[in-house]
């Protein structure tokens, strides 16, 4: 395929607006949020118009100490094929820890957590990436993540870690410039230095997103406008290389379409400024030209990624198996995740204040996502939903995904005789019974009324 051009993250809440936006060459969809046999009509219409759709996974956990789950890989492959995608993307992160590898309870973060930049973690990641590459029908690109905390005793910089990952596996990179800004604020890592050391020849495309700063910590919210420092990093990147595609991410607090279009214009302008800088000798990149708008040049990410995937371009083969490294990484990750979601002591060497911030962020994220996958719960519980959920989350780590978490939360409340109001408690019990069995009970009545209230709340 040729260059991607300008894109936006497709979300159901802005589906209609995305279809009407001018200059949208491609969209990215969260892979776990679509079903291959029942793709949203909006995505189908975009594809019919020739708009490229790329699935972006968030739960594979290639940085986990365990090997990637075969079922998750199959699901990601099915989505790539259903969408006719030229590649799939995921994250350099761990999302679960524990289990048989460490003889400890399996825990889920519900979010993306940083892997330690150590030789052990790199060996594990490289082997996991190769497993994923073998299972996927199209090339794979991996995203650098934002982090609130650092691991002690790291052996490599991010640029060194990613460069060796690319060299050993041939994987492509999805560079998120908002995450570079986040890590600059939270971990003191210089974005320019990171860009100077990254293998930008492996660049698949770029993410741009907004966030906010609170008490000296930057939160990568994807719910706020893109700030100037992030656009400046994008300009720096574009001065070094012509990005094949740039995508605006927004997951919450969606503004009116005109504001999203203005953000896309700012992103295009930032890329143009970088290419102009490169053209006048102010940058390090050799390629010239502003961000294209869907014009294929035959030399984009597809051909290079295909060559990398079959071992071209000097891609190295892993020299050794990594079972011992998996155990060491597994123990370390389990200790970190347990401290974040189960209240165990913070491991030695970590910044305790930052770990508290991360723990609160994980709990808040968990409450928000459960409210999305089970929107009836905030309606039934009213204003007390969030407080009740955070109280539950302090006692009950997540271990089976968000939908299971919603059911476990409801069962937890019912066992405790909550909510206090009898009518709400009956409604919660009906909801739980309807969803906890092998098939819906179809009791009509209260469940239907709750569903109507959810719809009215969403429309109002």
C-alpha positions in Angstrom: 0.0 0.0 0.0 1.0 3.6 -0.3 1.0 6.3 2.3 -1.9 6.5 4.7 -2.4 10.3 4.9 -4.5 12.0 7.6 -6.7 9.9 9.8 -8.8 9.9 13.0 -9.7 7.3 15.5 -13.2 5.9 14.7 -15.4 5.7 17.7 -19.2 5.0 17.7 -19.9 8.3 19.4 -18.5 10.3 16.4 -19.2 7.8 13.6 -21.5 10.1 11.7 -19.2 13.0 12.1 -16.2 11.0 10.8 -18.2 10.0 7.7 -18.8 13.7 6.9 -15.3 15.0 7.7 -13.4 16.3 4.6 -9.9 15.0 4.1 -10.1 11.8 6.1 -8.0 9.1 4.3 -8.1 6.4 6.9 -9.4 5.5 10.4 -8.3 3.3 13.2 -10.7 1.2 15.2 -10.1 -0.4 18.6 -9.9 -4.1 17.6 -11.7 -5.4 20.7 -14.7 -3.2 20.1 -15.7 -4.6 16.7 -17.1 -8.0 15.8 -15.9 -9.4 12.4 -19.4 -10.8 11.5 -21.2 -7.6 12.5 -19.2 -4.6 11.5 -20.8 -1.2 12.2 -22.5 0.1 9.1 -20.4 3.3 9.4 -17.2 1.3 9.0 -18.6 -0.6 6.0 -19.6 2.7 4.3 -16.1 4.1 4.9 -14.5 1.0 3.4 -16.8 1.2 0.3 -15.5 4.8 -0.2 -11.9 3.5 -0.2 -11.1 4.7 3.4 -8.5 2.4 5.0 -9.5 0.9 8.3 -6.8 -0.4 10.7 -7.5 -2.4 13.8 -5.7 -1.3 16.9 -5.4 -3.8 19.7 -5.3 -2.9 23.4 -5.4 -6.2 25.3 -2.9 -8.6 23.7 -0.2 -7.9 26.2 2.9 -8.6 24.1 5.0 -7.3 27.0 3.5 -9.9 29.4 5.9 -12.5 30.8 3.6 -15.2 29.4 3.3 -16.2 25.7 0.6 -14.3 23.8 -2.8 -16.0 24.2 -3.7 -17.9 21.0 -7.4 -16.9 21.2 -6.6 -13.2 21.4 -4.2 -13.6 18.4 -6.9 -15.4 16.4 -9.4 -12.7 17.2 -7.0 -9.9 16.1 -6.3 -11.8 12.9 -10.0 -12.2 12.2 -10.6 -8.5 12.6 -7.7 -7.6 10.2 -9.2 -9.9 7.6 -12.7 -8.7 8.1 -11.6 -5.0 7.7 -9.3 -5.7 4.8 -6.6 -4.0 6.8 -3.0 -3.6 5.5 -1.6 -4.1 9.0 -2.6 -4.3 12.6 -1.2 -2.4 15.6 -0.7 -3.1 19.3 1.3 -1.8 22.2 4.7 -2.4 23.9 3.1 -3.0 27.3 2.1 -5.6 29.8 -1.6 -5.9 30.8 -1.7 -9.0 33.1 0.6 -10.8 35.4 0.7 -13.8 37.8 -0.9 -17.1 37.1 1.0 -20.5 36.7 4.2 -18.9 35.6 4.6 -17.3 39.1 2.3 -19.6 41.1 0.3 -16.5 42.1 -3.2 -15.2 41.3 -3.7 -14.0 37.8 -4.3 -10.2 37.8 -5.3 -7.8 35.0 -4.4 -4.2 34.9 -7.2 -3.1 32.6 -4.7 -0.7 31.1 -1.3 -0.5 29.4 1.7 -0.7 31.8 5.3 -0.1 30.9 7.7 -3.0 30.6 11.1 -2.7 32.2 13.8 -1.8 29.7 16.0 -4.7 30.6 17.6 -7.5 28.6 15.2 -10.0 30.1 12.1 -8.0 29.2 13.5 -7.4 25.7 14.1 -11.1 25.1 10.6 -11.9 26.2 9.0 -9.2 24.1 11.0 -10.2 21.0 9.8 -13.8 21.3 6.2 -12.7 21.9 6.4 -10.5 18.9 7.6 -13.3 16.7 4.8 -15.5 17.9 2.3 -12.8 17.0 3.8 -12.2 13.6 3.5 -15.9 12.8 -0.2 -15.8 13.8 -1.3 -12.6 12.0 -2.1 -12.4 8.3 -0.7 -8.9 7.9 2.3 -7.0 9.2 2.4 -5.8 12.9 3.3 -2.4 14.2 3.8 -1.6 17.9 3.2 1.6 19.8 5.3 3.2 22.5 3.1 3.8 25.5 2.7 6.6 28.1 3.8 5.9 31.6 3.3 7.3 35.1 6.2 5.5 36.7 9.6 4.2 35.9 11.2 0.8 36.7 14.4 0.8 38.8 17.5 -0.7 37.3 16.7 -0.3 33.7 19.5 -1.2 31.3 18.4 0.5 28.1 17.0 3.8 27.0 13.6 3.7 25.2 15.4 4.4 21.9 17.8 1.6 22.4 15.1 -0.8 23.5 12.9 0.0 20.5 15.8 -0.1 18.1 16.9 -3.5 19.1 13.3 -4.7 19.1 13.0 -3.6 15.4 16.4 -5.1 14.5 15.6 -8.5 16.0 12.0 -8.9 14.8 11.4 -6.6 11.8 8.3 -5.2 13.5 7.2 -1.7 12.5 6.7 1.2 14.9 3.7 3.3 15.7 5.1 6.4 17.4 2.7 8.3 19.7 4.1 11.8 20.1 1.6 12.5 22.9 3.2 9.6 24.8 6.7 11.0 24.2 5.4 14.2 25.8 3.8 12.3 28.7 7.1 10.5 29.4 8.9 13.8 29.2 6.8 15.3 32.0 6.5 12.2 34.1 9.9 10.5 33.7 12.1 13.4 32.5 12.8 11.8 29.1 13.8 14.2 26.3 11.5 13.7 23.3 14.1 15.1 20.9 16.7 12.7 22.2 14.2 9.8 21.9 13.4 10.7 18.3 17.1 11.1 17.4 17.7 7.5 18.6 14.6 5.8 17.1 14.7 3.7 13.9 12.4 6.0 12.0 12.9 4.0 8.9 10.6 1.5 10.6 7.8 4.1 11.2 4.3 2.8 10.2 2.4 5.9 11.3 2.0 8.4 14.1 -0.6 9.0 16.9 -1.5 12.4 18.3 -3.7 13.0 21.3 -4.4 15.3 24.2 -4.2 15.1 27.9 -3.8 17.3 31.0 -1.4 18.0 33.8 -2.3 17.7 37.5 0.2 18.1 40.4 3.1 17.7 38.1 1.9 14.5 36.5 0.7 14.4 32.9 -2.3 12.2 32.3 -2.7 10.9 28.7 -6.5 11.2 28.7 -7.4 11.2 25.0 -10.2 13.5 26.2 -8.7 16.9 25.8 -7.4 19.1 23.0 -3.9 18.4 21.6 -1.5 20.8 23.4 1.2 22.8 21.7 4.1 20.7 23.1 2.7 17.6 21.5 2.4 19.4 18.1 5.9 20.6 18.5 7.2 17.1 18.9 5.2 16.1 15.8 6.9 18.9 13.9 10.3 17.6 15.1 9.5 14.1 14.0 8.3 15.4 10.6 11.6 17.3 10.2 13.4 14.0 10.6 11.2 11.8 8.3 8.0 12.1 6.3 5.5 10.2 8.4 3.4 7.7 6.3 0.3 8.7 8.2 -0.8 10.8 11.2 -3.9 10.0 13.3 -5.8 12.0 15.8 -7.0 10.0 18.8 -10.0 11.0 20.9 -11.8 8.6 23.3 -13.9 10.8 25.6 -15.5 14.2 25.9 -16.0 14.4 22.2 -16.3 18.0 21.0 -18.4 19.2 18.1 -17.1 18.0 14.7 -15.8 21.5 13.7 -13.4 21.4 16.7 -12.1 18.0 15.7 -11.6 19.3 12.2 -9.6 22.2 13.5 -7.4 19.8 15.5 -6.8 17.9 12.3 -5.8 21.1 10.6 -3.4 21.9 13.4 -1.9 18.4 13.0 -1.4 18.9 9.2 0.1 22.3 9.8 2.6 20.8 12.3 3.7 18.2 9.8 4.0 20.8 7.1 6.2 22.9 9.4 8.4 20.0 10.0 8.8 19.1 6.3 9.6 22.8 5.5 12.2 22.7 8.2 13.7 19.6 6.6 13.6 21.2 3.2 15.7 24.2 4.4 18.3 22.0 6.1 16.9 22.5 9.6 16.0 18.8 10.1 17.7 15.5 9.8 15.2 13.7 7.5 16.0 13.2 3.9 12.5 12.9 2.5 10.5 15.9 1.6 6.8 16.9 1.2 3.9 17.6 3.5 1.6 14.9 4.9 -0.1 13.4 1.9 -3.8 13.1 1.5 -4.3 9.5 0.3 -2.0 9.6 -2.7 -0.2 6.2 -2.9 3.4 6.2 -3.9 4.1 2.5 -3.9 6.8 2.9 -1.3 4.8 3.2 1.9 4.5 1.0 4.9 3.0 -2.1 3.2 6.0 -3.0 1.1 8.6 -2.3 3.8 6.6 -4.2 6.4 6.1 -7.2 4.1 9.8 -7.3 3.5 10.5 -7.2 7.3 7.9 -9.8 8.0 9.5 -12.4 5.8 12.9 -11.7 7.2 14.3 -9.1 4.7 16.4 -6.1 5.5 18.8 -8.0 7.8 16.3 -9.0 10.3 18.0 -11.1 13.0 16.8 -14.4 14.4 16.5 -14.8 18.2 19.6 -16.5 19.4 18.2 -18.3 22.5 15.1 -19.4 24.2 13.8 -17.4 27.1 12.1 -19.5 29.8 14.3 -18.3 32.6 13.8 -14.7 31.5 10.0 -15.2 31.5 10.1 -16.4 35.1 12.2 -13.4 36.2 10.1 -10.9 34.3 6.9 -12.6 35.5 7.8 -12.3 39.2 8.7 -8.7 38.8 5.5 -7.8 36.9 3.3 -9.7 39.3 4.8 -7.8 42.3 4.2 -4.5 40.5 0.7 -5.2 39.4 -0.3 -6.6 42.8 0.9 -3.4 44.5 -1.2 -1.4 42.0 -4.5 -3.4 42.1 -4.4 -5.6 45.2 -2.9 -3.3 47.8 0.3 -5.3 48.4 3.5 -3.4 49.3 5.2 -1.4 46.5 8.4 -3.2 45.4 11.7 -1.8 46.5 13.1 1.0 44.2 9.8 2.3 42.9 8.6 5.8 43.5 5.7 5.2 46.0 4.0 8.5 45.2 3.9 7.8 41.5 2.7 4.2 42.2 -0.2 5.7 44.2 -1.1 7.9 41.3 -1.0 4.9 38.9 -3.1 2.8 41.3 -5.8 5.6 41.4 -5.7 6.0 37.6 -6.2 2.2 37.1 -9.2 2.2 39.5 -10.7 5.2 37.8 -10.2 3.7 34.3 -11.7 0.5 35.5 -14.8 2.3 36.8 -15.2 4.2 33.5 -14.9 1.2 31.3 -17.3 -0.9 33.4 -19.8 2.0 33.1 -19.4 1.7 29.3 -19.7 -2.1 28.9 -22.6 -2.2 31.5 -24.3 1.2 31.1 -27.3 0.0 33.2 -25.2 0.0 36.4 -24.7 3.8 36.7 -28.4 4.2 35.9 -29.5 1.7 38.6 -27.0 3.0 41.2 -27.3 6.6 40.4 -24.8 9.2 41.7 -23.4 6.6 44.1 -22.1 4.4 41.3 -18.5 5.6 41.2 -18.0 5.6 45.0 -19.4 2.1 45.3 -17.2 0.8 42.4 -14.0 2.3 43.8 -14.8 0.8 47.2 -15.3 -2.6 45.5 -12.1 -2.2 43.4 -10.0 -1.7 46.5 -11.1 -5.2 47.7 -11.4 -7.1 44.4 -8.7 -7.0 41.7 -9.8 -7.6 38.1 -9.0 -11.1 36.7 -11.4 -11.8 33.9 -12.0 -8.7 31.7 -14.4 -5.8 32.1 -17.6 -7.6 31.4 -16.8 -10.2 34.0 -15.8 -7.3 36.3 -19.2 -5.7 35.9 -21.0 -9.0 36.9 -18.6 -9.5 39.9 -19.2 -5.9 41.0 -23.0 -6.4 40.9 -22.7 -9.7 42.8 -20.5 -8.0 45.4 -23.0 -5.3 46.0 -25.9 -7.7 46.3 -24.1 -9.9 48.9 -23.4 -6.7 50.9 -27.1 -5.8 50.8 -26.4 -2.8 48.5 -27.8 -0.5 47.3 -29.8 0.4 50.5 -32.9 1.4 48.5 -35.0 -1.7 48.1 -36.2 -0.8 44.6 -32.7 -0.2 43.2 -31.5 -3.4 44.9 -34.3 -5.4 43.2 -33.4 -3.8 39.8 -29.7 -4.7 40.3 -30.6 -8.3 41.2 -32.7 -8.6 38.0 -29.9 -7.2 35.9 -27.4 -9.6 37.5 -29.6 -12.6 37.1 -30.3 -11.7 33.4 -26.6 -11.6 32.6 -24.9 -14.1 34.9 -26.6 -17.2 33.4 -25.8 -19.0 30.1 -28.6 -17.0 28.4 -30.7 -13.9 29.1 -33.7 -14.6 31.3 -35.9 -12.3 29.1 -37.9 -11.3 32.1 -39.0 -8.1 30.3 -40.2 -5.7 33.0 -37.5 -4.1 35.0 -34.6 -5.0 32.6 -36.5 -3.3 29.7 -37.2 -0.3 31.8 -33.6 0.0 32.8 -32.6 -0.3 29.2 -34.9 2.6 28.3 -33.5 4.7 31.1 -30.0 4.1 29.7 -31.0 5.2 26.2 -32.7 8.3 27.6 -29.6 9.2 29.6 -27.3 8.7 26.6 -29.5 10.9 24.4 -30.0 13.5 27.1 
